[in-house]
Amino acid sequence: MDVQLRQMKRYLQPRIFSRELMFLIAGVVCIVVTGSLFVRSLKIYLATGVYYYINGTKEVLIFLIFCVFLCSAEGIYKSIKFRKHLHDLKQTGEMSNVLSDFEYAAPMFGGRVMLGRKYAFGKKCGAAIAYADIERVYEYVHSTNSIKDVRMIKVKMITGKKCDLCYLKVFKEEPEEEMAIIKTILERNPSVQVGVE
């Protein structure tokens, strides 16, 4: 059971850092800091006629630490929620059923989602989702500056809580597999509504 629990934790554990956001922020930081140091050096040179090297290491380091904190805040929050979810499963005695379901779940999308008899498991999504608790399933698309950057299948639970089920490829849609996931959820719980939130 410990081996199964470790495998399930590794599969479901949300990412702490958003890699895309981290690369974007690091790039912006490098450009802004380098540009500001150059401008300050140029001002001193124009005023005095002497080239002066400005050390901005402290400012860069503080700004990078702040950026890392921003990038990890959502991941840390999701990770805390995931630990609480596992604790709740242990407290209610449902953990053995979840582990059994995870072991025999059918992988889809190259392993990005696993569908069991009673639960759905999304890779890095942080929850074992009981079909009986799903109210609605829908596709979620996020865009930044009119460019799609996130696509996923989300579920709304009967409690009103929203959960990520499966991350989808952003530009290459796979409608057959997406519909197969929704069809499987509907087979397990016919009362689930499909469509926009």
C-alpha positions in Angstrom: 0.0 0.0 0.0 2.9 2.4 0.7 4.3 1.8 -2.8 0.9 2.5 -4.3 0.5 5.7 -2.2 3.9 7.0 -3.3 3.1 6.4 -6.9 -0.3 8.1 -6.6 1.3 11.1 -4.7 4.0 11.4 -7.4 1.3 11.4 -10.1 -1.1 13.8 -8.5 1.4 16.2 -6.7 1.0 19.7 -8.2 4.0 21.5 -9.5 5.4 24.1 -7.1 6.7 26.4 -9.8 5.0 27.5 -12.9 7.9 27.1 -15.4 6.4 29.3 -18.1 5.8 32.2 -15.7 9.2 31.8 -14.1 11.0 32.0 -17.5 8.9 35.1 -18.5 9.6 36.9 -15.2 13.3 36.0 -15.3 13.6 37.3 -18.9 11.8 40.6 -18.0 14.0 40.9 -14.9 17.2 40.5 -16.8 16.1 43.0 -19.5 14.9 45.6 -16.9 17.9 45.3 -14.6 20.5 45.3 -17.3 18.8 48.3 -19.0 18.6 50.3 -15.8 22.2 49.6 -14.9 23.3 50.7 -18.3 21.2 53.9 -18.2 22.7 54.7 -14.7 26.2 54.1 -16.0 25.5 56.2 -19.1 24.2 59.1 -17.0 27.3 59.1 -14.8 29.5 59.0 -17.9 27.7 61.9 -19.5 27.8 64.0 -16.3 31.5 63.3 -15.4 33.2 62.0 -18.5 34.3 58.9 -16.4 33.0 55.5 -17.0 31.7 54.2 -13.7 30.6 50.6 -13.1 27.5 50.3 -11.0 27.1 47.2 -8.9 23.4 46.3 -8.8 23.7 42.7 -7.5 21.7 43.2 -4.4 18.8 44.7 -6.2 18.8 41.9 -8.8 19.0 39.2 -6.1 16.1 40.7 -4.1 14.0 41.1 -7.2 14.7 37.5 -8.3 13.8 36.2 -4.8 10.5 38.1 -5.0 9.8 36.7 -8.5 10.5 33.1 -7.3 8.0 33.7 -4.5 5.4 34.9 -6.9 5.9 31.9 -9.2 5.7 29.4 -6.4 2.8 30.9 -4.4 0.0 29.2 -6.4 1.9 25.9 -6.4 2.5 26.0 -2.7 -1.2 26.7 -2.1 -2.2 23.7 -4.4 0.3 21.5 -2.6 -1.2 22.4 0.8 -4.7 21.6 -0.6 -3.4 18.3 -2.0 -2.0 17.2 1.5 -5.3 18.1 3.1 -7.2 16.1 0.4 -5.0 13.0 1.2 -5.5 13.6 4.9 -9.3 13.7 4.4 -9.2 10.4 2.4 -7.3 8.7 5.3 -9.7 10.1 7.9 -12.8 8.9 6.1 -11.2 5.5 5.4 -11.6 6.0 1.6 -7.8 5.8 0.9 -7.7 2.1 0.2 -10.5 2.4 -2.3 -8.8 5.3 -4.0 -5.5 3.4 -4.2 -7.2 0.4 -5.6 -9.0 2.5 -8.2 -5.7 4.3 -9.1 -3.9 1.0 -9.6 -6.4 -0.2 -12.2 -7.3 3.1 -13.8 -7.0 3.4 -17.6 -4.6 6.0 -18.8 -5.6 8.5 -21.5 -3.8 11.3 -23.3 -0.5 9.5 -23.0 -0.9 9.3 -19.2 -2.1 12.8 -18.6 -5.3 11.5 -17.0 -6.3 8.2 -15.6 -9.9 7.1 -15.3 -10.9 4.5 -12.7 -14.2 3.0 -11.8 -15.1 5.5 -9.2 -12.4 8.2 -9.4 -10.6 10.3 -12.1 -6.9 11.2 -11.6 -5.3 14.1 -13.5 -1.6 14.3 -13.6 -0.2 17.1 -11.4 -3.8 18.2 -10.7 -3.7 17.5 -7.0 -6.9 15.5 -6.4 -8.6 12.2 -6.8 -12.0 13.2 -8.2 -15.0 11.1 -7.4 -17.4 10.8 -10.3 -20.4 10.9 -7.9 -19.3 14.4 -6.7 -19.1 15.9 -10.2 -21.8 18.4 -11.2 -20.3 19.7 -14.5 -17.4 19.0 -16.8 -16.1 21.6 -19.2 -13.1 22.8 -21.2 -11.3 25.8 -19.8 -9.1 28.0 -22.0 -6.9 30.8 -20.7 -5.4 33.5 -22.9 -2.8 36.1 -22.4 -2.8 39.1 -24.8 -5.2 37.1 -27.1 -2.8 34.1 -27.2 -4.0 30.8 -25.8 -1.5 29.6 -23.1 -3.6 27.1 -21.1 -6.2 24.5 -22.1 -7.6 22.0 -19.7 -10.6 20.0 -18.8 -12.1 21.2 -15.5 -14.9 19.9 -13.3 -17.2 21.7 -11.0 -18.1 19.6 -7.9 -21.6 19.5 -6.3 -20.0 21.5 -3.4 -19.3 24.3 -5.9 -15.5 23.7 -5.8 -13.7 23.6 -9.1 -10.9 21.2 -9.9 -8.5 20.7 -12.7 -8.8 17.3 -14.3 -6.5 17.2 -17.2 -4.1 19.6 -19.0 -4.6 19.6 -22.7 -2.2 20.5 -25.5 -2.7 24.2 -26.2 -2.6 24.3 -30.0 -3.1 20.7 -31.0 -6.6 19.7 -30.2 -7.4 16.0 -29.7 -11.3 16.0 -29.9 -11.6 12.2 -30.0 -9.7 11.7 -26.7 -11.3 14.8 -25.1 -14.8 13.4 -25.9 -13.7 10.0 -24.7 -12.9 11.4 -21.3 -16.2 13.2 -21.1 -18.1 10.1 -22.3 -16.4 8.0 -19.6 -17.4 10.5 -16.9 -21.0 10.5 -18.2 -21.0 6.6 -18.1 -19.9 6.7 -14.5 -22.3 9.6 -13.5 -25.1 10.3 -16.1 -26.3 13.4 -14.2 -23.1 15.3 -15.0 -23.7 18.4 -17.1 -21.4 19.1 -20.0 -20.5 22.5 -21.3 -19.4 25.9 -20.2 -19.2 26.8 -16.6 
